[in-house]
Amino acid sequence: MSYIKLTAKRQATLPKALCDELKVEPGDSIRVEKRVIDGHEVWCMEPVRSAERPSWFGALRKYAAGKSHDLDEIRESVERAHRLDAV
């Protein structure tokens, strides 16, 4: 059994096993709905699948991990690559 602890801002971290089972990643939405099952009130979670997000969206995220996202540094990196190609 896993537990979810709320921060002071009511934020929570979902266990990895739950995210894997729901097939959700950071930025995804999850619908939460109260239901009555066998006379007990329970909360059910369901990932929201958006038709607007292309299937490839976020596919390169793993390559950007740990790298700077500063626009000036990105420009410098591109310029270095172009200089190497010109040699």
N, C-alpha and C positions, 0 to 999 in steps of 0.2 A: 504494500500500500504506500502511496506517495502522498505528501502533503504539500500544499501551496500556501506560502506565507505572503501576506500583503505588506508593502512598504507604507510609510506615512502618506505617500501620494496615491495610495490604493493601486499600486502597480504590483504585478505578480510575475514570477518566472515559472513557466510550465515545464514539467519534467520532460527530458529528451524523449523518453519512451512514448509519452502522450503525443508530443509533436510528430514523432515518426509515424505513429498509428493514424493520426489525423491528416498526415501529409501536409503540415503547415510549416512555414518558414517565417522569419522576421518580416514584418510588414503585412502579412496575411491577416484577414479578418475571420473571426469565429463568432457564429451566432449562438447566443445563450438563451435558453428557453426553459421556463418552469413547467413541469408536467406532473401529473399524478399517475403513478404506476403501482398497481396492487395496493392502493389506498395510501401510498407514501408520496409526499411531494419531493421531487428530485429535479435537479438542474441538468439539462442535456446540452452538450456542445456539438456544433456541427460547423465544419469549415464552409465559408462562403466562397463559392467558385464564381469568379468574375469573368464574363465573356470579353471584357475590355482588355484584360491583361493577356498579351501574347504568350504562347507556351515557352518561348525562349527567354522571356523577361527574367533577368537576374542570373542567367546562365554563366556569365563571366564574373559573378561576385566572388567566387573562390580565388580567382587570379588577382583581385584587387585587395584582398585581405592583407593588412599590415603595410600597405603602400600609401603614400601621401596622396591626398585628393585636392591639394592646393593647385589652383589653375596655373600659377606661375611655374611651379615645379613640373607640372605636366608639359607645359610649353617647352621648358628647357630640355626635358627628356626627348621630346619629339625632334627638337633642333639637333641634339646630339646624334640621334638615329639618322637624320638626314645627312649630317656631316660624314658619318661612317659610310653611308651608302654612296656618297660622292667620291670617296677615296678609291 
